[in-house]
Amino acid sequence: MSVSFLFHDYETFGADPRRDRPSQFAAIRTDAQFNEIGEPEVIYCRQSDDYLPQPVACLLTGITPQQASRRGVPETEFAGRILEMMQQGNTCTLGYNSLRFDDEVTRHLFYRNFIDPYAREWQNGNSRWDLIDAVRAFYALRPEGIEWPRREDGSPSFKLDKLSVANGIEHGDAHDALADVRATIELAKLLRARNEKLFDYLLGLRDKRRVASLLDINTRKPMLHISRRYPASRGCSALIAPLAMHPTNPNGVIVVDLAMDPAPLFELSPEAIAERVFASADELAEGTSRIPLKVIHLNRSPVLMPIKAVDDTVAERLGIDREAAERHWQQLAGSADIATRVAQAFSGAPPEPPADPDLMLYSGGFFSNSDKREMTRIRETPVEALEALRPSFQDARLEEMFFRYKARNYPEVLTSEEQTRWESDRWERLNDPKVTAMTLAGFAREIERLNGELAHMSDSERQCIEELVMHVEAMMPPQAFE
């Protein structure tokens, strides 16, 4: 079966994929030449009453909770319809900045609703990709034939709406999911038309085995790495050398930016190296520079190119000093213990994991096969039978997750005792900044701030704020009036 591409985009009620909720999903499937197959899909997600949207997000998208709920389906059905699209065999799911945002929305959405958050990414010949780093690669290496919008400081902007306007791509509403999907497809066509060889090379990097073959920690063979973690003024690029595997993440390779003199890696202890890698700018001592060690994730389609791609023209445009990079690489190549020192610097104690099950996708471990069977049983149980369902779980997260699943998607199946518990639980959630991105107090402050700007808003923006206030007033639990 030939590969198809599922271009997709979410609109959400906030910027945190773990704690905020999706409002809208749009997708278009294409063939290998990016010709549309079938009809576009647009789905809205009904909102539950334990969550407050970010007002700024609603102003940005024009979608209020009332609109999403009126047009939408419960979150579990929303997730199920998305799964049907994404799990079709030989599907490459992609978007614009999708690996860092949309895929995280999908993973947490699936996790909350008893769907394997990872299977659709690799089973049945499936894969995932992100066009944004391909755009950065074209800017760095083959910018000809594409118009590159600039920020005020002169550096390139890789925002989808800016690129669309600059290159005559129709974008419609810049924060409408379907408009974003169509713009992404047209941008992919433009890149491939300008340089098909480079485009296909970048597309091939969605295979983590291919990526792993490019990073040799034994020879420390230098490569060109293109990533948002390097300044846009440098074309988001750097010559790097792979130093060590990440001590706890088998898909992580620690690399160093060869623009830096590597002397601190030889002189400092692993603890001191870690401090200069992970400390915030405010925490670094005056006059102390950050050590540019980074982790390349093999399973996130990183852009890696042989250093021969950096010819004189490219090096001058990107501000890459190849002689300095060569000198620094020679210093690293002769050090036998550098890998151990660097790995130790990255092996510090992880941050304290969250205690709320909603936030424990990455810290709670994988579910057992027994629990997976129970999760499937939950999803296959008719709504009217959920009240009587008594699943048996091994993982401590799942009992609470099942209760929330019912309360959020089908509150009508809750017993009177469960309804009382839910009112108490959601009151706590609405006031706890550890588990919600927007608390009631934060919402009130934001509405007060926006009310001060009403004179400068359009009628639709003022109506959006009015609807938000009505939504929150209508969903208040009894505790709010005590």
C-alpha positions in Angstrom: 0.0 0.0 0.0 1.4 3.4 -0.9 1.9 6.0 1.8 -0.6 8.8 2.3 -0.1 12.0 4.3 -2.5 13.2 6.9 -2.0 16.9 7.3 -3.6 18.1 10.5 -3.9 20.9 12.9 -5.6 21.6 16.3 -7.0 24.8 17.7 -6.9 24.7 21.5 -8.1 26.7 24.4 -4.5 27.2 25.6 -0.9 26.7 24.8 -0.1 23.8 27.2 -0.8 20.4 25.6 -0.9 18.6 28.9 -3.3 20.9 30.8 -5.2 22.7 28.1 -7.9 21.2 25.9 -8.5 21.1 22.1 -11.4 23.0 20.6 -11.1 22.0 17.0 -9.3 19.4 14.8 -9.0 19.6 11.0 -7.3 17.1 8.7 -6.8 16.5 5.0 -5.4 13.3 3.6 -3.3 13.5 0.5 -1.4 11.1 -1.8 2.4 11.1 -2.1 2.2 14.1 -4.4 0.1 16.0 -2.0 -3.1 15.7 -4.0 -6.2 15.6 -1.7 -7.9 12.3 -1.1 -11.5 12.4 0.1 -13.1 15.2 1.9 -11.6 17.4 4.6 -12.4 16.6 8.2 -13.3 19.2 10.8 -14.3 18.1 14.3 -15.2 20.2 17.4 -14.7 19.0 20.9 -17.4 19.5 23.6 -15.9 21.0 26.8 -16.2 19.5 30.2 -17.0 21.5 33.3 -13.7 21.1 35.2 -11.7 23.2 32.8 -11.3 27.0 32.1 -10.2 28.2 28.7 -7.5 30.8 28.2 -9.4 34.0 27.1 -6.5 35.0 24.8 -6.8 31.7 23.0 -10.5 32.2 22.4 -9.8 35.7 21.0 -7.1 34.3 18.8 -9.2 31.5 17.3 -12.7 33.0 17.6 -13.9 29.8 19.1 -15.7 29.9 22.5 -16.5 27.0 24.7 -20.2 27.3 23.8 -19.5 27.1 20.1 -17.2 24.1 20.5 -19.8 22.3 22.7 -22.7 23.2 20.4 -20.9 21.9 17.3 -18.9 19.2 19.0 -18.9 15.7 20.4 -17.7 14.5 23.8 -13.9 14.4 24.1 -13.7 10.6 24.0 -15.7 10.5 20.7 -13.5 13.4 19.4 -10.4 11.3 20.2 -11.9 8.2 18.6 -12.6 9.9 15.3 -9.1 11.3 15.2 -7.7 7.8 16.0 -9.6 6.4 13.0 -7.8 8.8 10.7 -4.4 8.5 12.2 -4.2 4.7 12.5 -4.9 4.0 8.9 -2.0 1.9 7.5 0.9 3.6 5.9 -0.1 7.0 7.1 2.4 9.8 7.7 0.8 12.2 10.1 2.2 15.7 9.9 1.6 19.4 10.4 3.3 22.7 11.1 5.1 22.6 14.4 3.2 19.4 15.0 5.9 17.4 16.7 6.3 19.9 19.5 2.6 20.9 19.9 -0.1 19.0 17.9 1.4 15.5 18.6 1.6 16.4 22.3 -2.1 17.4 22.2 -2.9 14.1 20.5 -0.9 12.0 23.0 -2.5 13.6 26.0 -5.9 13.5 24.5 -5.6 9.8 23.7 -4.1 9.1 27.2 -7.0 10.8 29.0 -9.4 8.7 26.9 -7.9 5.2 27.3 -6.3 5.1 23.8 -2.6 4.0 23.3 -0.9 7.4 22.9 2.0 6.1 20.8 0.7 3.1 18.6 -0.6 5.2 15.8 2.8 6.8 15.4 4.6 3.6 14.3 2.2 0.6 13.9 1.0 -0.5 10.4 3.8 1.2 8.6 2.9 4.6 10.1 5.1 7.6 10.8 5.0 11.2 11.8 6.8 14.3 10.5 6.8 18.1 10.9 7.1 20.6 8.0 8.5 23.4 10.1 12.1 22.1 10.4 12.0 21.3 6.6 11.2 25.0 6.1 14.2 26.0 8.3 16.4 23.6 6.4 15.4 25.2 3.1 16.2 28.7 4.5 19.6 27.5 5.6 20.6 25.6 2.5 18.4 26.3 -0.5 16.6 29.6 0.1 16.3 30.4 -3.6 12.8 30.7 -5.1 11.1 31.2 -1.8 10.2 34.5 -0.2 11.4 34.8 3.4 9.5 37.2 5.7 11.6 39.1 8.2 11.1 40.1 11.8 11.8 43.6 13.0 15.4 42.6 13.9 16.0 41.3 10.4 16.0 37.6 11.3 13.7 35.3 9.3 10.2 34.5 10.5 9.1 30.9 10.1 5.5 31.6 11.2 3.0 29.8 8.8 0.8 32.8 8.3 3.8 35.1 7.4 5.3 32.5 5.0 1.9 32.0 3.4 1.4 35.7 2.7 4.9 36.2 1.5 4.6 33.3 -1.0 1.1 34.0 -2.3 -0.4 31.0 -0.5 -4.1 31.5 0.4 -4.5 31.1 4.1 -8.0 32.3 5.0 -8.3 32.7 8.7 -4.8 32.3 10.2 -6.1 30.5 13.3 -8.7 28.3 11.7 -7.5 24.7 11.8 -8.6 23.8 8.2 -7.1 27.0 6.8 -3.8 26.1 8.5 -3.9 22.6 7.1 -4.5 23.9 3.5 -1.6 26.4 3.9 0.7 23.7 5.2 -0.1 21.5 2.2 0.6 24.3 -0.3 3.9 25.1 1.5 4.9 21.4 1.3 4.2 21.6 -2.5 6.3 24.7 -2.8 9.3 23.2 -1.0 9.2 20.0 -3.0 8.9 22.0 -6.3 11.9 24.1 -5.4 14.2 21.2 -4.5 12.8 17.7 -4.6 16.0 16.0 -3.7 16.4 18.0 -0.5 12.8 17.6 0.4 12.8 13.8 0.0 16.0 13.6 2.1 14.4 15.6 4.9 11.2 13.4 4.7 13.4 10.3 5.1 14.6 11.6 8.5 11.3 10.6 10.0 12.9 7.1 10.3 14.8 7.1 13.6 17.1 4.3 12.3 18.2 6.6 9.5 18.8 9.4 12.0 20.8 7.1 14.3 23.1 6.1 11.5 24.1 9.7 11.1 25.2 10.3 14.7 28.4 8.4 15.5 29.4 8.9 19.1 32.6 6.8 18.5 34.1 8.9 15.7 32.2 12.1 16.7 31.7 12.8 13.1 30.5 16.4 12.8 27.1 17.2 11.2 25.1 20.2 10.4 22.1 20.4 12.7 19.1 22.6 12.0 16.8 23.3 14.9 14.7 26.0 16.6 17.1 25.8 19.5 19.7 27.8 17.5 19.1 31.5 16.7 17.0 32.3 13.6 19.8 34.9 12.8 22.0 31.8 12.2 19.5 30.1 10.1 18.6 27.9 13.2 21.8 26.0 12.3 25.0 24.8 13.9 27.8 22.4 13.2 27.7 19.8 16.0 29.5 16.7 17.2 27.8 13.8 18.9 29.4 13.0 22.2 27.3 10.4 24.1 24.0 8.6 24.4 21.6 10.2 26.9 21.9 8.2 30.2 18.1 7.7 30.6 16.5 8.3 27.2 17.5 5.6 24.6 16.3 8.0 21.8 18.5 10.8 22.9 22.0 11.7 21.7 24.0 14.5 23.5 25.7 16.8 21.0 27.8 20.0 21.3 27.8 23.1 19.2 31.2 23.3 17.6 31.1 27.1 17.6 32.1 26.8 21.3 35.6 26.3 22.6 35.2 22.9 24.3 37.7 23.7 27.1 35.0 23.8 29.9 34.1 20.2 29.1 37.6 19.2 30.0 38.1 21.5 33.0 34.8 21.3 34.8 33.2 18.5 36.9 30.1 16.9 35.6 28.1 18.8 38.2 29.6 22.1 37.1 28.9 21.3 33.5 25.3 20.5 34.3 24.9 23.8 36.1 26.1 25.7 33.0 23.8 23.6 30.8 20.5 23.7 32.7 20.7 26.9 34.8 18.4 29.7 33.8 19.9 32.9 32.5 19.3 34.6 35.8 21.0 31.8 37.7 24.2 31.9 35.7 27.0 33.9 37.3 27.8 37.2 35.7 30.3 36.7 32.8 29.6 33.0 32.7 28.3 31.6 29.4 26.0 28.6 28.9 27.7 25.4 27.6 25.8 24.6 24.4 25.2 20.9 24.9 21.9 19.7 23.5 19.9 16.5 23.1 18.9 15.4 19.7 15.9 13.1 19.8 16.1 10.3 17.2 12.3 9.9 17.0 11.5 13.6 16.4 12.8 13.8 12.8 15.8 16.0 13.5 17.4 17.8 10.5 20.9 16.5 10.2 23.1 17.0 7.1 26.7 16.1 6.2 29.0 19.0 6.7 29.7 19.1 3.0 26.4 20.8 2.7 28.0 23.9 4.3 30.0 25.3 1.4 31.5 28.8 1.5 28.3 30.5 0.4 26.2 28.7 3.1 28.8 29.3 5.8 29.0 33.0 5.1 25.2 33.4 5.0 24.7 31.5 8.3 27.8 33.0 10.0 29.4 29.6 10.5 33.2 29.6 11.2 34.2 26.3 9.7 37.9 26.6 10.7 36.9 27.2 14.3 34.5 24.2 14.2 37.3 22.0 12.8 39.7 23.2 15.5 37.2 22.5 18.3 36.3 19.1 16.8 40.0 18.1 16.8 40.1 18.9 20.5 37.1 16.7 21.2 38.2 13.9 19.0 41.3 13.3 21.1 39.5 13.0 24.5 38.6 9.5 25.6 36.6 10.4 28.7 34.4 13.2 27.4 31.5 10.9 26.8 31.4 9.7 30.4 31.7 13.3 31.8 28.9 14.6 29.5 26.6 11.6 30.3 27.1 12.2 34.0 26.1 15.8 33.6 22.8 14.7 32.1 22.1 12.0 34.7 21.0 14.3 37.5 17.8 13.6 39.5 14.7 14.2 37.3 12.2 16.8 38.5 9.6 15.7 40.9 6.8 14.0 38.9 3.3 15.4 39.0 0.8 13.7 41.3 -2.2 14.2 39.2 -3.0 11.3 36.8 -3.9 13.7 33.9 -0.3 14.9 33.9 1.4 11.5 34.3 1.7 10.3 30.7 5.5 10.5 30.8 6.1 9.9 34.5 3.7 7.1 35.3 5.2 4.3 33.2 3.6 2.1 30.5 0.3 0.3 31.2 0.3 -3.5 31.6 -1.4 -5.7 29.0 -4.1 -6.4 31.5 -4.8 -2.7 32.0 -4.8 -2.2 28.3 -7.5 -4.8 27.9 -9.6 -3.0 30.5 -9.1 0.3 28.8 -10.3 -1.2 25.5 -13.3 -2.6 27.4 -14.2 0.8 28.7 -14.1 2.4 25.2 -16.2 -0.4 23.8 -18.9 -0.2 26.5 -22.1 1.6 25.5 -22.8 4.8 27.4 -25.8 3.4 29.1 -23.7 0.5 30.5 -20.9 2.7 31.9 -22.6 3.2 35.3 -22.6 -0.6 36.0 -19.0 -1.2 34.6 -16.5 -2.2 37.2 -13.1 -2.5 35.6 -10.2 -4.1 37.5 -7.0 -2.0 37.2 -3.4 -2.7 38.2 -2.1 0.9 37.6 -2.9 3.3 40.4 -3.7 6.1 37.9 -6.6 4.3 36.2 -9.3 4.3 38.9 -9.3 8.1 39.0 -9.0 8.4 35.3 -12.0 6.2 34.8 -14.1 8.4 37.2 -13.0 11.5 35.3 -13.7 9.8 31.9 -17.3 9.3 32.9 -17.7 12.8 34.5 -16.2 14.6 31.6 -17.8 12.7 28.7 -21.0 11.3 30.1 -21.9 13.0 33.4 -25.4 11.6 33.1 -24.1 8.1 34.1 -22.7 9.3 37.5 -24.4 8.1 40.6 -25.6 10.8 43.1 -22.6 10.0 45.2 -20.3 10.4 42.2 -21.9 13.6 41.3 -21.2 15.0 44.7 -17.6 13.9 44.5 -17.3 15.5 41.0 -18.6 18.8 42.2 -15.9 18.8 45.0 -13.2 17.6 42.7 -13.7 20.1 40.0 -13.9 22.9 42.4 -10.5 21.9 43.7 -9.2 21.6 40.1 -10.5 25.0 39.1 -8.5 26.6 41.9 -5.3 24.6 41.8 -2.6 26.1 39.5 -0.6 22.8 39.7 -3.2 20.9 37.6 -5.0 23.6 35.6 -3.4 26.2 33.3 -6.1 28.7 34.1 -7.6 29.0 37.6 -10.7 30.9 38.5 -8.6 33.7 40.1 -6.4 33.8 37.0 -9.5 33.9 34.7 -11.0 36.8 36.7 -7.7 38.8 36.5 -7.5 38.1 32.7 -11.1 39.2 32.1 -10.5 42.4 34.2 -7.4 43.1 32.0 -9.3 42.5 28.8 -12.3 44.7 30.0 -9.8 47.6 30.1 -9.2 47.1 26.4 -12.8 46.7 25.2 -12.7 50.1 23.5 -10.0 48.8 21.1 -11.8 45.6 20.3 -14.1 44.5 17.5 -17.7 43.6 18.1 -16.9 39.9 17.6 -14.1 40.1 20.2 -16.3 41.8 22.7 -19.0 39.1 22.1 -16.3 36.5 22.7 -15.4 37.9 26.1 -19.1 38.1 27.0 -19.6 34.4 26.0 -16.6 33.4 28.1 -17.9 35.1 31.2 -21.4 33.5 30.7 -19.8 30.1 30.2 -17.8 30.3 33.4 -20.7 31.6 35.4 -22.9 28.8 34.2 -20.4 26.1 35.1 -19.7 27.2 38.6 -20.0 24.3 41.2 -22.1 24.9 44.4 -19.0 25.6 46.4 -18.6 28.9 44.5 -21.8 30.2 46.2 -21.1 29.1 49.7 
